[in-house]
């Protein structure tokens, strides 16, 4: 497995920092101070899939760069391009790799199952590590697989691609949404058709999230969402997390900030977050200045220069994700209370 502690002997890194446009020193200092109090909760890292393909792959994610970028929580994506009979087996293998990754660095990473674990990791100086999402296509006509994933520590499900979450949410799809709510598993609408995304958001009693997206109003891309989906997520109290994939959000830090501005304007400051998709190289790379997690302070400095108030930046970095996790668990407790 790749060594997350030190890549100094691994040769040039795929995600080596580039030379971004200069940022006003005062804004960068303010950004660093803010992130020291409100670290980044990143909604998407694909390192687990990369490690499955090439265990010693040179990646843009390691502990020093996560620390440099003030990352305090990370969602390790368990999505696989596999379809058909192999999807469950491949997902289980990714879960196994994710557990090995967390256990290999006990002084740096902490497996997180609840919102309380998120706070505990922060207080102990660890990076909270959530497992998920898994693909909704792993579920066919039974909820047993969902229960098994939950027992293995998975805390997020992505319905995109599932037969029960196409343009219309099927009766089984409604069962999945209810059971995910009961289990306190987040529903990640990334990649869902807009009609299905709106239906799932409407059916869920808990906040929903979109772990890596952009504004379709700015960039047309299959993973970017139109404003009606942003409003549906906002109505649940959920969060839309902006990707650092150049094909989704542009090839510069400035372009990513444009997407954050748009989503904040439509969905509100309580519904915007960050899901960078570090861990592997997207087809068109990462935006200049955001090629690895160490670029987060520079992005926050750019947003300060654009006039974002510090309370909104605290929401963007940490507070929105922490609140959504708490609310998902509150919905679960209420469901258990109602169930005979």
C-alpha positions in Angstrom: 0.0 0.0 0.0 1.2 3.5 -0.7 2.9 5.3 2.1 0.8 8.3 3.1 3.4 9.6 5.5 6.2 10.6 3.2 6.5 10.5 -0.6 9.9 12.3 -0.8 11.6 9.3 -2.2 8.9 8.3 -4.7 9.9 10.7 -7.4 7.8 13.5 -8.9 4.3 13.3 -7.6 1.3 13.3 -10.0 -0.3 16.0 -7.8 2.7 18.2 -7.2 1.7 21.7 -6.5 1.9 24.1 -9.4 2.5 27.9 -9.3 -0.9 29.5 -8.9 -1.6 33.2 -9.1 -0.4 35.2 -6.1 -2.8 35.7 -3.3 -2.7 38.7 -0.9 -0.7 37.7 2.1 -3.2 39.1 4.6 -6.0 37.0 3.1 -3.9 33.9 3.1 -3.0 34.5 6.8 -6.7 35.0 7.6 -7.5 31.8 5.7 -4.9 29.8 7.7 -6.2 31.2 11.0 -9.8 30.3 10.1 -8.9 26.8 9.0 -7.1 26.2 12.2 -10.4 26.7 14.0 -12.6 25.2 11.3 -10.8 22.5 9.4 -11.9 21.2 6.0 -14.4 18.3 5.9 -13.7 17.0 2.4 -16.6 15.0 0.9 -14.8 13.0 -1.7 -11.4 11.3 -1.9 -10.9 8.4 -4.4 -7.6 7.2 -3.1 -9.1 3.8 -2.1 -10.0 2.9 -5.7 -6.5 4.1 -6.8 -4.8 1.8 -4.2 -6.9 -1.1 -5.4 -5.6 -0.6 -8.9 -2.0 0.1 -8.1 -1.1 -0.2 -4.4 2.1 1.8 -4.7 0.7 4.5 -7.0 2.1 8.0 -6.6 -1.0 10.1 -5.6 -1.9 13.7 -4.7 -3.0 12.5 -1.2 -0.7 12.0 1.7 -0.7 12.9 5.4 1.6 15.9 5.1 -0.5 17.5 2.3 -3.7 16.8 4.2 -2.2 18.5 7.2 -0.9 21.4 5.1 -4.4 21.9 3.7 -6.0 21.8 7.2 -8.1 18.7 6.3 -9.9 17.5 9.4 -12.3 15.0 7.9 -12.3 12.9 4.8 -14.9 10.8 3.1 -13.2 7.8 1.4 -15.2 7.0 -1.7 -16.1 3.4 -2.3 -17.6 3.8 -5.7 -16.4 1.4 -8.4 -17.0 1.5 -12.2 -17.8 -2.3 -12.0 -21.2 -3.3 -13.0 -23.1 -6.6 -12.9 -22.2 -9.5 -10.7 -18.8 -8.1 -9.7 -20.0 -4.8 -8.1 -20.7 -6.2 -4.6 -17.4 -8.1 -4.4 -15.4 -5.2 -5.7 -17.1 -2.9 -3.2 -16.3 -5.2 -0.3 -12.7 -5.2 -1.5 -12.7 -1.4 -1.4 -14.1 -1.5 2.1 -11.3 -3.8 3.2 -8.7 -1.5 1.7 -10.2 1.5 3.4 -10.1 -0.2 6.8 -6.5 -1.2 6.2 -5.7 2.4 5.3 -7.2 3.8 8.5 -5.6 1.1 10.7 -2.2 1.7 9.1 -2.1 5.3 10.4 -3.7 5.2 13.9 -1.9 8.4 15.0 -3.3 10.3 12.0 -6.6 8.8 10.9 -9.6 7.8 12.9 -12.5 5.7 11.6 -15.6 7.7 12.0 -19.1 6.2 12.3 -21.0 9.1 13.9 -21.0 12.9 14.2 -19.6 12.4 17.7 -16.6 10.6 16.1 -16.1 13.6 13.8 -15.8 15.9 16.9 -13.6 13.3 18.7 -11.2 13.1 15.8 -10.9 16.9 15.7 -10.3 17.1 19.4 -7.6 14.4 19.3 -5.8 15.9 16.3 -6.8 13.0 13.9 -8.4 13.2 10.5 -11.9 11.7 10.8 -12.3 9.0 8.1 -15.8 8.2 6.9 -16.4 5.3 4.6 -18.7 5.9 1.6 -20.5 6.2 -0.5 -21.1 2.8 -1.9 -23.0 2.4 -5.2 -26.7 2.0 -5.1 -26.4 -0.6 -7.9 -25.2 -3.1 -5.2 -28.8 -3.2 -4.0 -31.3 -5.1 -6.2 -34.5 -6.4 -4.5 -33.3 -6.8 -0.9 -32.1 -4.4 1.8 -29.8 -7.1 3.3 -26.8 -5.7 1.4 -27.4 -2.3 2.8 -27.5 -3.7 6.3 -24.2 -5.5 5.7 -22.5 -2.4 4.4 -23.7 -0.5 7.5 -22.3 -3.1 9.8 -18.9 -2.8 8.0 -18.8 0.9 8.8 -20.2 2.4 5.6 -22.2 5.6 6.2 -23.2 6.8 2.7 -25.1 5.4 -0.3 -25.1 6.8 -3.8 -28.2 5.8 -5.7 -26.9 6.9 -9.2 -26.9 4.0 -11.7 -29.3 1.9 -9.6 -32.3 0.4 -11.4 -34.5 1.7 -8.6 -33.3 5.3 -9.0 -33.7 6.2 -12.7 -36.0 8.9 -13.8 -38.6 7.7 -11.3 -38.0 6.4 -7.9 -39.5 2.9 -7.7 -41.3 1.4 -4.7 -38.2 -0.4 -3.8 -36.3 2.9 -4.1 -38.6 4.4 -1.5 -37.8 1.5 0.8 -34.1 2.1 0.3 -34.5 5.8 1.2 -36.5 5.0 4.3 -34.1 2.3 5.5 -31.0 4.6 4.8 -32.7 7.2 6.9 -33.3 4.6 9.7 -29.7 3.5 9.6 -28.3 7.0 9.6 -26.7 6.4 6.2 -26.4 9.6 4.1 -27.9 9.7 0.6 -25.4 11.0 -1.9 -27.2 12.2 -5.0 -24.0 12.7 -7.1 -24.7 11.6 -10.7 -28.4 11.1 -10.3 -30.7 12.3 -13.1 -32.2 15.6 -11.9 -35.7 14.1 -11.8 -34.5 11.3 -9.6 -32.4 13.6 -7.4 -35.5 15.8 -6.7 -37.6 12.7 -5.9 -35.1 11.2 -3.5 -34.6 14.6 -1.8 -38.4 14.8 -1.4 -38.7 11.3 -0.1 -35.9 11.6 2.5 -36.7 12.7 6.0 -33.0 13.4 6.5 -30.7 15.9 4.8 -29.2 14.7 1.5 -25.8 15.5 0.1 -24.0 15.7 -3.2 -20.4 14.7 -2.6 -18.7 16.1 -5.7 -20.4 18.3 -8.1 -20.5 21.8 -9.7 -23.1 24.2 -11.0 -24.6 23.1 -14.3 -25.4 26.8 -14.9 -21.7 27.5 -15.2 -20.4 24.2 -16.7 -22.3 21.5 -18.5 -21.2 18.1 -17.1 -23.1 14.9 -16.2 -22.1 15.3 -12.5 -23.0 18.9 -12.2 -26.4 19.9 -11.0 -29.0 22.4 -12.2 -30.5 25.0 -9.9 -33.6 23.0 -9.2 -31.5 20.2 -7.7 -29.6 22.7 -5.6 -32.9 24.0 -4.3 -34.1 20.5 -3.5 -31.0 19.8 -1.5 -31.4 23.1 0.3 -35.0 22.1 1.2 -33.7 19.0 3.0 -31.1 21.0 4.9 -28.4 19.2 2.9 -25.1 20.2 1.4 -23.7 20.4 -2.2 -20.0 19.8 -2.2 -17.9 21.3 -5.0 -15.4 19.2 -6.9 -11.9 20.1 -8.0 -12.1 18.3 -11.3 -11.1 20.7 -14.1 -13.7 19.3 -16.5 -16.5 19.9 -13.9 -15.4 23.3 -12.3 -12.8 24.7 -14.6 -9.0 24.7 -14.8 -8.2 27.4 -12.2 -8.8 28.2 -8.6 -10.7 31.2 -9.7 -13.2 29.0 -11.7 -13.8 26.8 -8.7 -14.5 29.9 -6.6 -17.1 30.9 -9.3 -18.9 27.6 -8.8 -18.8 28.1 -5.0 -20.3 31.6 -5.4 -23.1 30.3 -7.6 -24.1 27.4 -5.3 -23.9 29.6 -2.3 -26.1 32.1 -4.1 -28.8 29.5 -5.0 -28.7 27.0 -2.2 -27.5 29.4 0.6 -24.4 29.4 2.7 -25.8 26.5 4.8 -25.8 24.2 1.8 -22.4 24.5 0.2 -19.3 22.3 0.9 -16.2 20.9 -0.6 -15.7 17.5 -2.3 -12.4 17.8 -4.1 -12.0 14.3 -5.6 -8.3 14.1 -4.7 -6.8 10.6 -4.7 -6.6 10.0 -8.4 -6.1 12.1 -11.5 -9.4 13.1 -13.2 -9.2 13.0 -17.1 -8.4 16.7 -17.4 -6.6 17.1 -14.1 -7.2 19.4 -11.2 -7.4 23.2 -11.4 -4.2 25.2 -11.2 -3.6 26.0 -7.5 -5.8 23.1 -6.3 -3.8 20.1 -7.4 -3.6 18.6 -4.0 -5.1 19.2 -0.5 -2.5 21.7 0.4 -4.2 24.2 -1.8 -7.2 24.7 0.5 -5.9 27.8 2.3 -5.3 29.5 -1.0 -9.0 28.8 -2.1 -10.2 30.2 1.2 -8.0 33.3 0.7 -9.6 33.8 -2.7 -13.1 33.6 -1.2 -12.1 36.1 1.5 -11.0 38.5 -1.2 -14.4 38.0 -2.9 -16.1 39.2 0.3 -17.2 35.9 1.8 -17.8 36.6 5.6 -15.8 34.3 7.9 -19.0 32.7 9.4 -19.9 31.5 5.9 -16.4 30.1 5.3 -16.7 28.2 8.6 -19.9 26.7 7.3 -18.2 25.8 4.0 -15.2 24.2 5.7 -16.6 22.2 8.5 -19.9 23.3 10.1 -22.3 22.3 7.3 -21.0 18.8 7.1 -21.0 18.4 10.9 -24.6 19.7 11.0 -25.8 17.3 8.3 -24.2 14.3 10.0 -26.0 15.3 13.3 -29.3 15.8 11.5 -29.0 12.4 9.7 -28.5 10.8 13.1 -31.4 12.7 14.7 -33.7 11.4 11.9 -32.5 7.9 12.5 -33.2 8.1 16.3 -36.7 9.5 15.5 -37.3 6.6 13.1 -36.3 4.0 15.7 -38.6 5.7 18.2 -41.6 5.5 15.8 -40.9 1.9 14.7 -43.1 -0.6 16.7 
